[in-house]
Amino acid sequence: MTERTETFGEPAMRRKGDGNRLRGREQGTALVGSVLAVLILSMLGTVSVNLAVQEIESVQGMRDAVLAGHLAEAGADLVMTWFHDSAARLAGNGELFKKRYDRPDSGPSFFDAQGRSQFTGTADRPDLLLDATRAEDHRLLSDPTSGWFRGLRGLGVVQKLKVYGPSRPDLLCTVAVTASAGKSTKTLAFQLAASGIPPLRSAVEVGVTGEPQAPDSALPLWVHWGEVQVKGDVHLPNRKEIPAKTPLASLSGLSYADMLRREDRWLEMRVGGEAVFPLAVPGVVNEPEPANVLSRQDPQPGLRLDRWDYEQMKKQARRYGTYYVMDRQGLLYRNGKIEPGAGRRPEELFGLESGGDHSRLVFIDTLDGRQPEPTNLGTLSLDTEYLEGVFYINAHVQFKPRGSGRPVSAFSPPSESPADPDWSHTRVPVQLTGIHLNGVLYAAGDVVVEGHPRIYGALVVGGKLMAASISSGPVELWYNHDLAGGLVKGIPLVSLVPGSFQELF
């Protein structure tokens, strides 16, 4: 029995040991699998974390790149303000952004007689270079308390700003700005173009056509601070009523009607033909012609007329202002579409009660949408209390503002003073009262004045300037000297050229 038990017990024991070893191998395999699974999951987790970090960095990089681009664009906007606002110009380099050529045909210009820009530098040798690595430029560019871009504090810094010659002969200049935000740095170049609108160097231009004015209808005009250019013959009021030109005249907003002695520092009248004064009373000796009234100026030495081109102004209005066509009843239609019931009266569009479609360029076309001629001019009535902007009207105009107008803050032209070596920048602030038009009235036809309108700006009349009655007029005008530099309300002096953005590397 004992031998039998031993005989049959050994295989049983071997089978039991084999099962234990099998279970051990299975457990070892499961452990290795678990370790591998944990390792794989750890690797997947690491990859996911890395991808998430990379995505965050990528998003941050894109954000920084966008911010750097916006900062560079802000640099271009800053340069444009230097052209438009003398008070904002860079100290020591302000002259760079003024019109440096005085052309006889068109006055101050950014371009010489051959059409070459006054900006002649290159990217390597620019006309203007500001570099934040220099302490004095850093204070201007990126100082958080006094720099030009302090309003963008925390977003990034402007490292470099260049202004140099244009890429095309018809453009004004190139502006290149390098800005950085975070780890992103961008250099963007932009092209600037000049508006091409000629300056108005005279306060008033009158292009008399046809028969001269009747002897009993003197030119209804009082002008302060500028010159008057009149084509043909013109009848003027009594010699004593012509303001004298003297450098001792006071600078104020007083009307000539309120002055004990009518005088002005800049008034000069240039007449192409004869300046005709009323006949003297019998027995009274005529006084000499005022020294500031110059007759027979045409053809030699010639009148200095600054006329704005019809097609160019129409294009500018479509881009920057508002464009209207007019029917024979004097109703206006926006964007050139004459539709029944859509016509509006000028007072509805330009009056204070309606909010006023002004403060910019307003272009009113001829009856047929073609170049102005005597046969395609309608008649437009302007009888609002206050207008502001540039009104280019291809029609005859009845200018009869109602109400007392509005006060306007103005600046006199620069006055030459021996005690002030920098007199060209000295302009005296003056408060004007009762202003009905703050801007420019440019009429292709005749202008008939009713009442006593006042203007701060300029007046250009293609035909005749007349009073509606003996009790009407004169129109009294204070010249805005900004117009002599081409700064015209509603039209930017310089602008970004669309499609000229270029990233430099």
Buried (B, 14 or more C-beta within 10 A) or exposed (E): EEEEEEEEEEEEEEEEEEEEEEEEEEEEEEEEEEEEEEEEEEEEEEEEEEEEEEEEEEEBBEEBBEBBBBBBBBBBEBBBEBBBEBEEBBEEEBEBBBBBBEEEEBBBBBBEEEEBBBBEBEEEEBBBBBBBEEEEBBBBBBBEEEBBBEEBEEBBBBBBBBBBBBEEEEBBBBBBBBBBBBEBBBBBBBBBBBBBBBBBBBBBBBBBBEEBBEEEBBBBBBBBBBBBBBBBBBBBBEBEBBBBBEEEBEBBBBBBEEBEEBBBBBBBBBBBBEBBBBEEEEEEEEEEBBEBBBBBBBEEEEBBBBEBEBEEBBBBBBEBBBBBBBEEEBBBBBEEEEEEEEBBBBBBBBBBEEEBBBBBBBBBBBBEEEEBEEEBBBBBBBBBBBBBBBBBBBBBBBBBBBBEBBEBEBBBBBBEEEEEEEEEEBBEEBEBEBBBBBBBBBBBBBBBBBBBBBBBBBBBBBBBBBBBEEEBBBBBBBBBBBBBBBBBBBBBBBBBBEEBBEEEE
